[in-house]
Amino acid sequence: MFAIRFYRIYDIGDEIDLFSLERDLAASMPTSRSRFHRVRPTSITIDEPPLLIQLQGAMVETPRGILSIAAMARIYDFGAISICLCLKDMNTSAVMFEDVALHFAGHEGLSNYFDNALQELRAILTAHLGVRPLDPQFYDDYTIFMTDCQDKELDPVAILLGERAEFSEEIRRETLRQTFSYYPDEKAILSWNGALLFSPEPPPDLIELIEFASVQVLELRFYERELSRQMEKMYDDIENAERQWWISRIFQYRALMKNLMSEQAEISEIIEEINNFIKVTEDVYYARVYAVALQVLRSSQWTDSVNRKLGTIRETYRMLYEEVNVQHAHFLEWIVILLIAFEIIIFVIPFPWH
């Protein structure tokens, strides 16, 4: 038995009150929350489990014929959504499964299905949350391939890289480097754009952990982009302020400092929430898989970039603060000089009424 899960992950701006949304949707559609099945409740903790919504499915043409594809979405309280298109329960040969997987390599031919699912989800959310900002061109995609047994006819490297080729031993070794097993008949192979899971039973815990890691990385990418935009605006605002008269410049610096402090605090809080969204503590296997999933998705690189840009904003705030203090000190010095001059004029220069 084979299955493929295709994911696209988006950011929809502001945070979401999932309890209110769940309550509002209860009357019109079934919803559920993520929960782990094969571990103790204390092994993996989520502060706010995402909300799962079933969407309308569709029929899709594949090398095996026309198959039904299920659609669902997970909504995260920090403003992310994950849309999943799922081809499941395919009773076919390993070679045919590989053909289907390669047919959809890079999500080829699935854009219309994702667009339809996104439009349906946005209509649902708009009715309950109002219009949310969303850039449909900014997303991450990921694919999870699943099979119930390890078949020698199945080439995991071809599936993960999306092509059949005479791969070098170095490429094969690197592609299969992040391979994990808990039981002898189970295996998880993680790659930067997909994962291949072998398991006699569907492994929902592993599937959700990998999806959660993908969502976290998308959010880091999103806020790294937002910080880049804020920094560009910050430099433009500083350049504009420098053209002003010095008193006007002080007031513009103060307004800019206020905005920088507010934006830095807001993004730092959101990044902290994203990084602490899920905690894997007591289960060594799942902790390792989750950590490596973040690693192969280059989470640390995006985190470092976010931290560097936050550091640049903090340093700019410090420099503006020092500049405002210097300008303020100069202003006070001029006031003192003018007062002294005024006193000299009064007591030294005779006036007619004296």
Short mmCIF file of the C-alpha atoms (twelve columns), coordinates in Angstrom:
data_MODEL
# 
_entry.id   MODEL 
# 
loop_
_atom_site.group_PDB 
_atom_site.id 
_atom_site.type_symbol 
_atom_site.label_atom_id 
_atom_site.label_alt_id 
_atom_site.label_comp_id 
_atom_site.label_asym_id 
_atom_site.label_seq_id 
_atom_site.Cartn_x 
_atom_site.Cartn_y 
_atom_site.Cartn_z 
_atom_site.pdbx_PDB_model_num 
ATOM 1   C CA . MET A 1   0.000   0.000   0.000   1 
ATOM 2   C CA . PHE A 2   1.348   3.407   -0.964  1 
ATOM 3   C CA . ALA A 3   0.447   7.047   -0.263  1 
ATOM 4   C CA . ILE A 4   1.802   10.482  -1.098  1 
ATOM 5   C CA . ARG A 5   1.156   13.731  0.780   1 
ATOM 6   C CA . PHE A 6   1.861   16.978  -1.070  1 
ATOM 7   C CA . TYR A 7   2.123   20.102  1.094   1 
ATOM 8   C CA . ARG A 8   2.057   23.832  0.453   1 
ATOM 9   C CA . ILE A 9   2.532   26.128  3.426   1 
ATOM 10  C CA . TYR A 10  1.554   29.808  3.543   1 
ATOM 11  C CA . ASP A 11  1.496   32.675  6.030   1 
ATOM 12  C CA . ILE A 12  -1.757  34.602  6.458   1 
ATOM 13  C CA . GLY A 13  -0.522  37.464  8.591   1 
ATOM 14  C CA . ASP A 14  -1.949  37.986  12.050  1 
ATOM 15  C CA . GLU A 15  -2.287  35.443  14.821  1 
ATOM 16  C CA . ILE A 16  -5.493  33.386  14.974  1 
ATOM 17  C CA . ASP A 17  -7.691  32.550  17.939  1 
ATOM 18  C CA . LEU A 18  -8.122  28.851  17.204  1 
ATOM 19  C CA . PHE A 19  -10.617 28.271  20.027  1 
ATOM 20  C CA . SER A 20  -13.006 30.877  18.615  1 
ATOM 21  C CA . LEU A 21  -12.497 29.632  15.064  1 
ATOM 22  C CA . GLU A 22  -13.082 26.025  16.110  1 
ATOM 23  C CA . ARG A 23  -16.274 27.029  17.893  1 
ATOM 24  C CA . ASP A 24  -17.528 29.006  14.898  1 
ATOM 25  C CA . LEU A 25  -16.795 26.189  12.439  1 
ATOM 26  C CA . ALA A 26  -18.307 23.440  14.593  1 
ATOM 27  C CA . ALA A 27  -21.814 24.015  13.247  1 
ATOM 28  C CA . SER A 28  -20.856 23.787  9.573   1 
ATOM 29  C CA . MET A 29  -17.967 21.314  9.247   1 
ATOM 30  C CA . PRO A 30  -16.008 18.710  11.218  1 
ATOM 31  C CA . THR A 31  -12.743 19.880  12.724  1 
ATOM 32  C CA . SER A 32  -10.084 18.239  14.856  1 
ATOM 33  C CA . ARG A 33  -6.869  19.056  16.688  1 
ATOM 34  C CA . SER A 34  -3.498  17.427  16.220  1 
ATOM 35  C CA . ARG A 35  -2.561  14.840  18.797  1 
ATOM 36  C CA . PHE A 36  0.132   12.203  18.940  1 
ATOM 37  C CA . HIS A 37  -0.772  8.522   19.149  1 
ATOM 38  C CA . ARG A 38  2.353   6.430   19.705  1 
ATOM 39  C CA . VAL A 39  4.032   8.453   22.432  1 
ATOM 40  C CA . ARG A 40  3.156   9.415   25.964  1 
ATOM 41  C CA . PRO A 41  1.380   12.780  26.241  1 
ATOM 42  C CA . THR A 42  4.339   14.255  28.114  1 
ATOM 43  C CA . SER A 43  6.854   13.216  25.435  1 
ATOM 44  C CA . ILE A 44  5.682   15.774  22.861  1 
ATOM 45  C CA . THR A 45  3.914   18.949  23.908  1 
ATOM 46  C CA . ILE A 46  2.288   21.646  21.758  1 
ATOM 47  C CA . ASP A 47  1.142   24.863  23.359  1 
ATOM 48  C CA . GLU A 48  -1.658  25.311  20.829  1 
ATOM 49  C CA . PRO A 49  -2.317  22.274  18.576  1 
ATOM 50  C CA . PRO A 50  -3.243  23.330  15.022  1 
ATOM 51  C CA . LEU A 51  -6.804  22.978  13.761  1 
ATOM 52  C CA . LEU A 52  -7.486  20.467  10.976  1 
ATOM 53  C CA . ILE A 53  -10.183 21.170  8.359   1 
ATOM 54  C CA . GLN A 54  -11.273 18.834  5.573   1 
ATOM 55  C CA . LEU A 55  -11.567 20.459  2.155   1 
ATOM 56  C CA . GLN A 56  -13.145 19.309  -1.087  1 
ATOM 57  C CA . GLY A 57  -11.206 16.606  -2.865  1 
ATOM 58  C CA . ALA A 58  -10.761 16.134  -6.590  1 
ATOM 59  C CA . MET A 59  -9.838  13.618  -9.253  1 
ATOM 60  C CA . VAL A 60  -6.328  13.706  -10.693 1 
ATOM 61  C CA . GLU A 61  -4.789  11.943  -13.653 1 
ATOM 62  C CA . THR A 62  -1.757  9.767   -12.844 1 
ATOM 63  C CA . PRO A 63  0.303   7.099   -14.646 1 
ATOM 64  C CA . ARG A 64  -1.853  4.578   -12.801 1 
ATOM 65  C CA . GLY A 65  -5.058  6.176   -14.081 1 
ATOM 66  C CA . ILE A 66  -7.436  8.719   -12.596 1 
ATOM 67  C CA . LEU A 67  -7.267  8.686   -8.791  1 
ATOM 68  C CA . SER A 68  -9.083  10.628  -6.094  1 
ATOM 69  C CA . ILE A 69  -7.029  13.155  -4.174  1 
ATOM 70  C CA . ALA A 70  -8.115  14.274  -0.703  1 
ATOM 71  C CA . ALA A 71  -7.551  17.848  0.463   1 
ATOM 72  C CA . MET A 72  -7.160  19.164  3.997   1 
ATOM 73  C CA . ALA A 73  -5.693  22.158  5.778   1 
ATOM 74  C CA . ARG A 74  -4.103  22.780  9.141   1 
ATOM 75  C CA . ILE A 75  -4.386  26.227  10.673  1 
ATOM 76  C CA . TYR A 76  -1.765  27.402  13.162  1 
ATOM 77  C CA . ASP A 77  -2.371  30.023  15.807  1 
ATOM 78  C CA . PHE A 78  0.708   32.069  14.830  1 
ATOM 79  C CA . GLY A 79  -0.755  32.724  11.368  1 
ATOM 80  C CA . ALA A 80  0.371   29.836  9.168   1 
ATOM 81  C CA . ILE A 81  -1.695  27.410  7.119   1 
ATOM 82  C CA . SER A 82  -0.623  24.096  5.640   1 
ATOM 83  C CA . ILE A 83  -2.599  22.655  2.727   1 
ATOM 84  C CA . CYS A 84  -2.175  18.946  2.047   1 
ATOM 85  C CA . LEU A 85  -3.236  17.032  -1.053  1 
ATOM 86  C CA . CYS A 86  -3.170  13.317  -0.386  1 
ATOM 87  C CA . LEU A 87  -3.080  10.349  -2.740  1 
ATOM 88  C CA . LYS A 88  -3.623  7.417   -0.402  1 
ATOM 89  C CA . ASP A 89  -4.323  3.708   -0.256  1 
ATOM 90  C CA . MET A 90  -2.815  3.081   -3.683  1 
ATOM 91  C CA . ASN A 91  -2.732  -0.684  -4.128  1 
ATOM 92  C CA . THR A 92  -0.104  -0.912  -6.794  1 
ATOM 93  C CA . SER A 93  3.391   -2.168  -7.495  1 
ATOM 94  C CA . ALA A 94  6.553   -0.482  -6.264  1 
ATOM 95  C CA . VAL A 95  7.517   0.412   -9.838  1 
ATOM 96  C CA . MET A 96  4.135   2.017   -10.509 1 
ATOM 97  C CA . PHE A 97  4.317   3.930   -7.213  1 
ATOM 98  C CA . GLU A 98  7.679   5.266   -8.305  1 
ATOM 99  C CA . ASP A 99  6.144   6.274   -11.644 1 
ATOM 100 C CA . VAL A 100 3.372   8.178   -9.849  1 
ATOM 101 C CA . ALA A 101 5.859   9.847   -7.512  1 
ATOM 102 C CA . LEU A 102 8.071   10.983  -10.400 1 
ATOM 103 C CA . HIS A 103 5.041   12.148  -12.381 1 
ATOM 104 C CA . PHE A 104 4.359   14.689  -9.614  1 
ATOM 105 C CA . ALA A 105 8.014   15.554  -8.937  1 
ATOM 106 C CA . GLY A 106 8.263   19.168  -7.806  1 
ATOM 107 C CA . HIS A 107 4.442   19.181  -7.473  1 
ATOM 108 C CA . GLU A 108 4.219   19.197  -11.252 1 
ATOM 109 C CA . GLY A 109 0.592   19.537  -12.372 1 
ATOM 110 C CA . LEU A 110 -0.772  20.214  -8.895  1 
ATOM 111 C CA . SER A 111 -0.846  24.039  -8.870  1 
ATOM 112 C CA . ASN A 112 -4.518  24.276  -9.890  1 
ATOM 113 C CA . TYR A 113 -5.514  21.836  -7.156  1 
ATOM 114 C CA . PHE A 114 -3.586  23.824  -4.558  1 
ATOM 115 C CA . ASP A 115 -5.064  27.094  -5.836  1 
ATOM 116 C CA . ASN A 116 -8.595  25.692  -5.577  1 
ATOM 117 C CA . ALA A 117 -7.949  24.411  -2.057  1 
ATOM 118 C CA . LEU A 118 -6.456  27.767  -1.047  1 
ATOM 119 C CA . GLN A 119 -9.454  29.671  -2.431  1 
ATOM 120 C CA . GLU A 120 -11.834 27.376  -0.552  1 
ATOM 121 C CA . LEU A 121 -9.892  27.788  2.678   1 
ATOM 122 C CA . ARG A 122 -9.640  31.574  2.312   1 
ATOM 123 C CA . ALA A 123 -13.424 31.770  1.808   1 
ATOM 124 C CA . ILE A 124 -13.949 29.749  5.000   1 
ATOM 125 C CA . LEU A 125 -11.537 31.854  7.024   1 
ATOM 126 C CA . THR A 126 -12.772 35.176  5.630   1 
ATOM 127 C CA . ALA A 127 -16.313 34.375  6.789   1 
ATOM 128 C CA . HIS A 128 -15.051 33.984  10.370  1 
ATOM 129 C CA . LEU A 129 -11.839 36.015  10.588  1 
ATOM 130 C CA . GLY A 130 -12.253 38.694  7.929   1 
ATOM 131 C CA . VAL A 131 -9.808  39.297  5.099   1 
ATOM 132 C CA . ARG A 132 -6.237  38.299  5.932   1 
ATOM 133 C CA . PRO A 133 -3.121  39.332  3.986   1 
ATOM 134 C CA . LEU A 134 -1.701  36.432  1.999   1 
ATOM 135 C CA . ASP A 135 0.848   36.293  -0.802  1 
ATOM 136 C CA . PRO A 136 -0.120  33.185  -2.821  1 
ATOM 137 C CA . GLN A 137 3.279   33.256  -4.521  1 
ATOM 138 C CA . PHE A 138 5.199   32.985  -1.249  1 
ATOM 139 C CA . TYR A 139 5.034   29.446  0.062   1 
ATOM 140 C CA . ASP A 140 7.095   26.378  0.872   1 
ATOM 141 C CA . ASP A 141 6.288   22.956  -0.517  1 
ATOM 142 C CA . TYR A 142 7.160   19.539  0.796   1 
ATOM 143 C CA . THR A 143 6.245   15.950  -0.045  1 
ATOM 144 C CA . ILE A 144 5.984   12.872  2.159   1 
ATOM 145 C CA . PHE A 145 6.024   9.482   0.418   1 
ATOM 146 C CA . MET A 146 4.781   6.464   2.360   1 
ATOM 147 C CA . THR A 147 4.837   2.735   1.776   1 
ATOM 148 C CA . ASP A 148 4.067   -0.180  4.071   1 
ATOM 149 C CA . CYS A 149 7.185   -2.201  3.205   1 
ATOM 150 C CA . GLN A 150 10.694  -1.842  1.864   1 
ATOM 151 C CA . ASP A 151 10.722  -3.095  -1.713  1 
ATOM 152 C CA . LYS A 152 13.993  -3.668  -3.594  1 
ATOM 153 C CA . GLU A 153 12.338  -2.429  -6.794  1 
ATOM 154 C CA . LEU A 154 11.773  0.968   -5.204  1 
ATOM 155 C CA . ASP A 155 14.644  3.441   -5.560  1 
ATOM 156 C CA . PRO A 156 14.406  5.900   -2.650  1 
ATOM 157 C CA . VAL A 157 16.992  8.236   -4.197  1 
ATOM 158 C CA . ALA A 158 14.979  8.563   -7.418  1 
ATOM 159 C CA . ILE A 159 11.818  9.333   -5.441  1 
ATOM 160 C CA . LEU A 160 13.466  11.925  -3.206  1 
ATOM 161 C CA . LEU A 161 15.369  13.641  -6.025  1 
ATOM 162 C CA . GLY A 162 12.459  13.456  -8.466  1 
ATOM 163 C CA . GLU A 163 14.193  11.726  -11.361 1 
ATOM 164 C CA . ARG A 164 15.584  8.411   -12.547 1 
ATOM 165 C CA . ALA A 165 19.297  8.633   -13.248 1 
ATOM 166 C CA . GLU A 166 22.603  6.881   -12.753 1 
ATOM 167 C CA . PHE A 167 23.347  8.641   -9.478  1 
ATOM 168 C CA . SER A 168 26.879  8.646   -8.157  1 
ATOM 169 C CA . GLU A 169 27.651  6.888   -4.894  1 
ATOM 170 C CA . GLU A 170 28.324  10.274  -3.324  1 
ATOM 171 C CA . ILE A 171 24.852  11.564  -4.242  1 
ATOM 172 C CA . ARG A 172 23.212  8.357   -3.044  1 
ATOM 173 C CA . ARG A 173 25.120  8.454   0.224   1 
ATOM 174 C CA . GLU A 174 24.282  12.107  0.815   1 
ATOM 175 C CA . THR A 175 20.586  11.655  -0.059  1 
ATOM 176 C CA . LEU A 176 20.203  8.663   2.276   1 
ATOM 177 C CA . ARG A 177 22.411  10.093  5.020   1 
ATOM 178 C CA . GLN A 178 19.521  11.143  7.251   1 
ATOM 179 C CA . THR A 179 17.918  7.721   7.693   1 
ATOM 180 C CA . PHE A 180 16.324  6.606   10.957  1 
ATOM 181 C CA . SER A 181 14.732  3.420   12.237  1 
ATOM 182 C CA . TYR A 182 12.929  2.607   15.457  1 
ATOM 183 C CA . TYR A 183 11.687  -0.882  14.551  1 
ATOM 184 C CA . PRO A 184 13.364  -3.227  12.036  1 
ATOM 185 C CA . ASP A 185 10.438  -2.950  9.599   1 
ATOM 186 C CA . GLU A 186 10.262  0.853   9.798   1 
ATOM 187 C CA . LYS A 187 12.468  3.505   8.250   1 
ATOM 188 C CA . ALA A 188 12.347  7.268   7.749   1 
ATOM 189 C CA . ILE A 189 14.544  9.003   5.166   1 
ATOM 190 C CA . LEU A 190 14.575  12.810  5.395   1 
ATOM 191 C CA . SER A 191 15.613  15.134  2.597   1 
ATOM 192 C CA . TRP A 192 15.407  18.895  2.048   1 
ATOM 193 C CA . ASN A 193 12.329  18.696  -0.197  1 
ATOM 194 C CA . GLY A 194 10.737  15.419  0.808   1 
ATOM 195 C CA . ALA A 195 10.670  12.429  3.115   1 
ATOM 196 C CA . LEU A 196 10.195  8.719   2.448   1 
ATOM 197 C CA . LEU A 197 8.597   6.673   5.228   1 
ATOM 198 C CA . PHE A 198 8.478   2.873   5.352   1 
ATOM 199 C CA . SER A 199 6.029   1.538   7.941   1 
ATOM 200 C CA . PRO A 200 3.538   -1.374  8.129   1 
ATOM 201 C CA . GLU A 201 1.015   1.072   9.628   1 
ATOM 202 C CA . PRO A 202 0.603   4.762   8.721   1 
ATOM 203 C CA . PRO A 203 2.919   6.763   11.037  1 
ATOM 204 C CA . PRO A 204 0.787   9.852   11.839  1 
ATOM 205 C CA . ASP A 205 3.168   11.074  14.545  1 
ATOM 206 C CA . LEU A 206 6.142   11.174  12.174  1 
ATOM 207 C CA . ILE A 207 4.036   12.772  9.441   1 
ATOM 208 C CA . GLU A 208 2.906   15.572  11.747  1 
ATOM 209 C CA . LEU A 209 6.390   16.171  13.170  1 
ATOM 210 C CA . ILE A 210 7.801   16.605  9.663   1 
ATOM 211 C CA . GLU A 211 4.912   18.890  8.691   1 
ATOM 212 C CA . PHE A 212 5.395   20.982  11.841  1 
ATOM 213 C CA . ALA A 213 9.090   21.413  11.055  1 
ATOM 214 C CA . SER A 214 8.203   22.553  7.525   1 
ATOM 215 C CA . VAL A 215 5.715   25.096  8.901   1 
ATOM 216 C CA . GLN A 216 8.278   26.494  11.332  1 
ATOM 217 C CA . VAL A 217 10.823  26.980  8.555   1 
ATOM 218 C CA . LEU A 218 8.264   28.732  6.331   1 
ATOM 219 C CA . GLU A 219 7.480   31.125  9.172   1 
ATOM 220 C CA . LEU A 220 11.172  31.830  9.701   1 
ATOM 221 C CA . ARG A 221 11.501  32.563  5.966   1 
ATOM 222 C CA . PHE A 222 8.445   34.810  6.088   1 
ATOM 223 C CA . TYR A 223 9.704   36.915  8.979   1 
ATOM 224 C CA . GLU A 224 13.201  37.028  7.545   1 
ATOM 225 C CA . ARG A 225 11.629  38.590  4.458   1 
ATOM 226 C CA . GLU A 226 9.569   40.964  6.598   1 
ATOM 227 C CA . LEU A 227 12.700  42.070  8.451   1 
ATOM 228 C CA . SER A 228 14.437  42.722  5.116   1 
ATOM 229 C CA . ARG A 229 11.551  44.973  4.095   1 
ATOM 230 C CA . GLN A 230 11.578  46.767  7.434   1 
ATOM 231 C CA . MET A 231 15.315  47.354  7.182   1 
ATOM 232 C CA . GLU A 232 14.955  48.833  3.700   1 
ATOM 233 C CA . LYS A 233 12.251  51.172  4.989   1 
ATOM 234 C CA . MET A 234 14.384  51.981  8.040   1 
ATOM 235 C CA . TYR A 235 17.328  53.058  5.864   1 
ATOM 236 C CA . ASP A 236 15.023  55.161  3.661   1 
ATOM 237 C CA . ASP A 237 13.491  56.834  6.731   1 
ATOM 238 C CA . ILE A 238 16.941  57.624  8.152   1 
ATOM 239 C CA . GLU A 239 18.063  59.054  4.805   1 
ATOM 240 C CA . ASN A 240 14.940  61.218  4.609   1 
ATOM 241 C CA . ALA A 241 15.411  62.413  8.183   1 
ATOM 242 C CA . GLU A 242 18.997  63.452  7.502   1 
ATOM 243 C CA . ARG A 243 17.773  65.900  4.871   1 
ATOM 244 C CA . GLN A 244 15.646  67.739  7.437   1 
ATOM 245 C CA . TRP A 245 16.491  70.671  9.656   1 
ATOM 246 C CA . TRP A 246 18.138  69.392  12.820  1 
ATOM 247 C CA . ILE A 247 15.173  70.010  15.143  1 
ATOM 248 C CA . SER A 248 12.807  68.268  12.708  1 
ATOM 249 C CA . ARG A 249 15.384  65.497  12.373  1 
ATOM 250 C CA . ILE A 250 15.283  64.837  16.134  1 
ATOM 251 C CA . PHE A 251 11.502  64.381  16.055  1 
ATOM 252 C CA . GLN A 252 11.730  62.044  13.061  1 
ATOM 253 C CA . TYR A 253 14.450  60.025  14.779  1 
ATOM 254 C CA . ARG A 254 12.243  59.683  17.857  1 
ATOM 255 C CA . ALA A 255 9.291   58.455  15.756  1 
ATOM 256 C CA . LEU A 256 11.563  56.002  13.938  1 
ATOM 257 C CA . MET A 257 12.971  54.698  17.229  1 
ATOM 258 C CA . LYS A 258 9.458   54.109  18.524  1 
ATOM 259 C CA . ASN A 259 8.534   52.117  15.406  1 
ATOM 260 C CA . LEU A 260 11.758  50.108  15.519  1 
ATOM 261 C CA . MET A 261 11.278  49.212  19.172  1 
ATOM 262 C CA . SER A 262 7.673   48.134  18.553  1 
ATOM 263 C CA . GLU A 263 8.485   46.074  15.449  1 
ATOM 264 C CA . GLN A 264 11.512  44.426  17.052  1 
ATOM 265 C CA . ALA A 265 9.532   43.420  20.141  1 
ATOM 266 C CA . GLU A 266 6.647   42.079  18.043  1 
ATOM 267 C CA . ILE A 267 8.775   39.983  15.696  1 
ATOM 268 C CA . SER A 268 11.005  38.728  18.512  1 
ATOM 269 C CA . GLU A 269 7.912   37.531  20.364  1 
ATOM 270 C CA . ILE A 270 6.530   35.773  17.277  1 
ATOM 271 C CA . ILE A 271 9.876   34.108  16.496  1 
ATOM 272 C CA . GLU A 272 10.072  32.886  20.091  1 
ATOM 273 C CA . GLU A 273 6.565   31.458  19.771  1 
ATOM 274 C CA . ILE A 274 7.433   29.727  16.490  1 
ATOM 275 C CA . ASN A 275 10.657  28.215  17.821  1 
ATOM 276 C CA . ASN A 276 8.866   26.942  20.947  1 
ATOM 277 C CA . PHE A 277 5.735   25.804  19.118  1 
ATOM 278 C CA . ILE A 278 6.500   22.152  19.804  1 
ATOM 279 C CA . LYS A 279 8.727   20.497  22.395  1 
ATOM 280 C CA . VAL A 280 9.919   16.909  22.018  1 
ATOM 281 C CA . THR A 281 11.348  15.890  25.373  1 
ATOM 282 C CA . GLU A 282 11.239  12.278  26.525  1 
ATOM 283 C CA . ASP A 283 11.094  10.388  23.218  1 
ATOM 284 C CA . VAL A 284 14.674  10.180  21.908  1 
ATOM 285 C CA . TYR A 285 13.710  8.818   18.467  1 
ATOM 286 C CA . TYR A 286 11.105  11.477  17.687  1 
ATOM 287 C CA . ALA A 287 13.336  14.178  19.147  1 
ATOM 288 C CA . ARG A 288 16.111  13.126  16.773  1 
ATOM 289 C CA . VAL A 289 13.815  12.946  13.726  1 
ATOM 290 C CA . TYR A 290 12.322  16.359  14.519  1 
ATOM 291 C CA . ALA A 291 15.733  17.961  15.049  1 
ATOM 292 C CA . VAL A 292 17.079  16.531  11.787  1 
ATOM 293 C CA . ALA A 293 13.936  17.595  9.910   1 
ATOM 294 C CA . LEU A 294 14.642  21.173  11.015  1 
ATOM 295 C CA . GLN A 295 18.287  20.715  10.068  1 
ATOM 296 C CA . VAL A 296 17.707  19.432  6.522   1 
ATOM 297 C CA . LEU A 297 15.149  22.196  5.967   1 
ATOM 298 C CA . ARG A 298 17.905  24.690  6.892   1 
ATOM 299 C CA . SER A 299 16.104  26.079  9.903   1 
ATOM 300 C CA . SER A 300 19.357  27.241  11.505  1 
ATOM 301 C CA . GLN A 301 20.293  29.327  8.463   1 
ATOM 302 C CA . TRP A 302 16.980  31.191  8.521   1 
ATOM 303 C CA . THR A 303 17.179  31.581  12.296  1 
ATOM 304 C CA . ASP A 304 20.688  33.032  12.010  1 
ATOM 305 C CA . SER A 305 19.541  35.449  9.308   1 
ATOM 306 C CA . VAL A 306 16.585  36.564  11.432  1 
ATOM 307 C CA . ASN A 307 18.829  37.081  14.457  1 
ATOM 308 C CA . ARG A 308 21.376  39.054  12.401  1 
ATOM 309 C CA . LYS A 309 18.697  41.387  11.097  1 
ATOM 310 C CA . LEU A 310 17.177  41.822  14.537  1 
ATOM 311 C CA . GLY A 311 20.681  42.634  15.769  1 
ATOM 312 C CA . THR A 312 21.105  45.232  13.002  1 
ATOM 313 C CA . ILE A 313 17.801  46.851  13.972  1 
ATOM 314 C CA . ARG A 314 18.837  46.914  17.640  1 
ATOM 315 C CA . GLU A 315 22.186  48.477  16.728  1 
ATOM 316 C CA . THR A 316 20.462  51.074  14.559  1 
ATOM 317 C CA . TYR A 317 18.104  51.853  17.441  1 
ATOM 318 C CA . ARG A 318 21.128  52.327  19.729  1 
ATOM 319 C CA . MET A 319 22.843  54.636  17.244  1 
ATOM 320 C CA . LEU A 320 19.684  56.698  16.787  1 
ATOM 321 C CA . TYR A 321 19.278  56.890  20.552  1 
ATOM 322 C CA . GLU A 322 22.823  58.183  20.929  1 
ATOM 323 C CA . GLU A 323 22.333  60.660  18.067  1 
ATOM 324 C CA . VAL A 324 19.126  61.996  19.621  1 
ATOM 325 C CA . ASN A 325 20.901  62.400  22.958  1 
ATOM 326 C CA . VAL A 326 23.779  64.266  21.300  1 
ATOM 327 C CA . GLN A 327 21.394  66.540  19.413  1 
ATOM 328 C CA . HIS A 328 19.406  67.098  22.590  1 
ATOM 329 C CA . ALA A 329 22.596  67.982  24.480  1 
ATOM 330 C CA . HIS A 330 23.576  70.421  21.701  1 
ATOM 331 C CA . PHE A 331 20.109  71.953  21.887  1 
ATOM 332 C CA . LEU A 332 20.473  72.468  25.641  1 
ATOM 333 C CA . GLU A 333 23.920  73.967  25.121  1 
ATOM 334 C CA . TRP A 334 22.516  76.494  22.696  1 
ATOM 335 C CA . ILE A 335 19.719  77.349  25.136  1 
ATOM 336 C CA . VAL A 336 22.298  77.964  27.855  1 
ATOM 337 C CA . ILE A 337 24.410  80.098  25.498  1 
ATOM 338 C CA . LEU A 338 21.381  82.156  24.479  1 
ATOM 339 C CA . LEU A 339 20.339  82.679  28.110  1 
ATOM 340 C CA . ILE A 340 23.840  83.841  29.045  1 
ATOM 341 C CA . ALA A 341 23.901  86.157  26.056  1 
ATOM 342 C CA . PHE A 342 20.495  87.509  27.018  1 
ATOM 343 C CA . GLU A 343 21.657  88.204  30.577  1 
ATOM 344 C CA . ILE A 344 24.757  89.969  29.261  1 
ATOM 345 C CA . ILE A 345 22.635  92.112  27.005  1 
ATOM 346 C CA . ILE A 346 20.349  93.046  29.906  1 
ATOM 347 C CA . PHE A 347 23.073  93.927  32.431  1 
ATOM 348 C CA . VAL A 348 25.787  95.339  30.165  1 
ATOM 349 C CA . ILE A 349 23.965  97.299  27.490  1 
ATOM 350 C CA . PRO A 350 22.178  100.401 28.937  1 
ATOM 351 C CA . PHE A 351 18.548  100.878 28.011  1 
ATOM 352 C CA . PRO A 352 16.783  104.319 27.843  1 
ATOM 353 C CA . TRP A 353 14.472  103.493 30.719  1 
ATOM 354 C CA . HIS A 354 17.356  102.817 33.120  1 
# 
